C-alpha cells in the first residue's frame, strides 16, 4: 500500500510498516495544504492510506465517497505509539478503500 503520513504522525512509525511505501506530507511537498486539499491530492496521487493524528478530521471533512482510507492515531507521542505498533499494523493491513478507523493509544 502507498501510505501518507500527515503532519504530527511520528516518522519512525514508517520503520514498522514493512511492505508498504510510506511518505510524509513534508516529503511530498504538501505541508502547506489544508486537510480537504490534502485528501484530494493524496487520492489523485494514488495514496491508499492517510495516517494522521488529527482527531477532528472526521468533523471537519466530508469523508464519504473517499477512495483513500484514513487511520487516526489518538496520540502524537512516539513513546506511546510504539506500544501500539501491533494495533496500528493490524489496522493498516485490514483496510479497504474509503475506510475510517481510529486507533486508541493507551
NORTAUR-V12936 format. One line per field, one symbol per residue. ss: DSSP state (@ for helix, = for strand, . for the rest). phi: phi as a letter, one per 40 degrees, with the letter a starting at -180 (. if undefined). A space follows every 10 residues. Layout:
# NORTAUR-V12936
ss=???
phi=???
This chain:
# NORTAUR-V12936
ss=.====..... @@@@@@.... ====@@@@.. ....@@@@@@ @@@@....== ==....@@@@ ........== ===....@@@ @@..@@@@@@ @@@......= ===...
phi=.cbbcccgcc dcddcbbdgb cbbcdcccgb dcccdccccc cccccgccbb bbbcccdccc bcccgccccb bbccabcddc cdcbdccccc cdcbcbdgcb abbcbc
